[in-house]
Amino acid sequence: MKKKGNTHPVGIDLHLPGEEIPETMRAYQTRGTPEMAIINRSGMVRLQRFGDLTLHWVKS
């Protein structure tokens, strides 16, 4: 990620043995990639978007 110039935090999900869905996907009920979520300090999802991000969506 750093080689591409990304400086924001990026999470990589943990796939537990015997579990079909990775841990964070299960906890936050996400659907796949690409997906973006803004999570506050309390762990609550404040904004969630599934699919490619567009400049229009980011600005709105």
C-alpha positions in Angstrom: 0.0 0.0 0.0 2.8 2.4 0.8 4.4 1.9 -2.6 1.2 3.1 -4.2 1.2 6.2 -2.0 -1.7 5.2 0.3 -1.3 6.8 3.8 -4.7 5.9 5.3 -5.2 2.9 7.6 -6.1 -0.3 5.8 -7.3 -3.5 7.5 -6.6 -7.0 6.4 -9.2 -9.5 7.6 -8.4 -12.6 9.6 -9.7 -15.9 8.2 -10.1 -18.3 11.2 -9.7 -22.0 10.6 -13.1 -23.7 9.9 -14.9 -20.4 9.3 -16.2 -19.6 5.8 -16.5 -15.9 6.4 -13.5 -13.8 7.7 -13.8 -12.4 11.3 -14.2 -8.7 10.4 -16.6 -9.4 7.6 -18.8 -11.3 10.0 -18.6 -8.7 12.8 -19.4 -5.8 10.6 -21.7 -7.7 8.2 -19.7 -6.7 5.1 -20.3 -8.3 1.7 -16.9 -8.4 0.0 -14.4 -6.3 -1.8 -14.1 -3.6 -2.6 -15.9 -2.2 0.4 -15.2 0.9 2.5 -16.4 1.6 6.0 -15.8 4.5 8.3 -15.8 3.2 11.9 -15.8 5.5 14.9 -13.6 5.0 18.0 -16.4 3.1 19.7 -16.4 0.5 16.9 -19.7 1.6 15.3 -20.0 1.7 11.6 -20.8 5.3 10.6 -20.7 4.9 6.9 -20.5 1.8 4.7 -20.2 1.5 0.9 -19.9 -1.7 -1.2 -18.4 -1.5 -4.6 -16.0 0.8 -6.4 -15.6 4.2 -5.0 -16.2 7.2 -7.3 -15.1 10.7 -6.7 -18.8 11.7 -6.8 -19.6 9.3 -4.0 -16.7 10.4 -1.8 -17.6 14.1 -2.2 -21.3 13.5 -1.2 
